[in-house]
């Protein structure tokens, strides 16, 4: 496991100290980093849990203990406890791991996501309880079938923040149009339920890294106790075989507008020359 993103741990700094969470984590070979729940709120707080043996060293001169302290010292939190970030290495590339808990209150989310935008970058890996849905048709299921304004409040600002830094909603990327829900609310009477996809993992574009959402995975924090279903994204590092004739081409080439324009021009030329019939577009 690379990292476990937690939202709503409810621990103030005092409570975490009483529970000796740092010591408990270390005894289990984990690094625990926390954004404290403010003492003035009833719930909240975010955290990162990182297996110590997954923390890479910068080079052969850096000891493993120094590498762990480097990650610990990179900790960034916000006073409201809604953001917890730390920077580590993934396959030699610096990546900032960020756990985010967005406000449940409808009127606060838009400004929260606007303030989140400058705190992100193209090298962020984000786990978020967004408390809103991107697409009511795919991301909500209500007994009456009607979306609510609160469902999408702040979605435009969140999407803008993610698109600005080219971060991918990997769950939707993997699922296509298949619905998947992470939160279930039992309505009055205990029978009708509302389901929403409000928890996401957003992945960066890294050379030689493939991300994939895993729909069916054992939930170590079961819904009936914690309110949300855990989501799991798999990361695969592609190792280049020795002796390959072709060099690896960085995906950053797609950041070049001239290159992209040439690709579009070539595509249009092929489409016009082939003039495909219905059903043949895929081959073309």
HELIX and SHEET records of a PDB file:
HELIX    1   1 UNK A   13  UNK A   19  1                                   7    
HELIX    2   2 UNK A   21  UNK A   27  1                                   7    
HELIX    3   3 UNK A   52  UNK A   54  5                                   3    
HELIX    4   4 UNK A   64  UNK A   73  1                                  10    
HELIX    5   5 UNK A  106  UNK A  108  5                                   3    
HELIX    6   6 UNK A  109  UNK A  117  1                                   9    
HELIX    7   7 UNK A  136  UNK A  139  1                                   4    
HELIX    8   8 UNK A  149  UNK A  152  1                                   4    
HELIX    9   9 UNK A  155  UNK A  164  1                                  10    
HELIX   10  10 UNK A  170  UNK A  175  1                                   6    
HELIX   11  11 UNK A  223  UNK A  226  1                                   4    
HELIX   12  12 UNK A  251  UNK A  255  5                                   5    
HELIX   13  13 UNK A  257  UNK A  274  1                                  18    
SHEET    1   A 3 UNK A   4  UNK A   7  0                                        
SHEET    2   A 3 UNK A  46  UNK A  51 -1                                        
SHEET    3   A 3 UNK A  30  UNK A  35 -1                                        
SHEET    1   B 6 UNK A  76  UNK A  77  0                                        
SHEET    2   B 6 UNK A  83  UNK A  90 -1                                        
SHEET    3   B 6 UNK A  93  UNK A 101 -1                                        
SHEET    4   B 6 UNK A 124  UNK A 129  1                                        
SHEET    5   B 6 UNK A 199  UNK A 203 -1                                        
SHEET    6   B 6 UNK A 168  UNK A 169 -1                                        
SHEET    1   C 3 UNK A 140  UNK A 141  0                                        
SHEET    2   C 3 UNK A 193  UNK A 196 -1                                        
SHEET    3   C 3 UNK A 183  UNK A 186 -1                                        
SHEET    1   D 2 UNK A 209  UNK A 214  0                                        
SHEET    2   D 2 UNK A 232  UNK A 237 -1                                        
END                                                                             
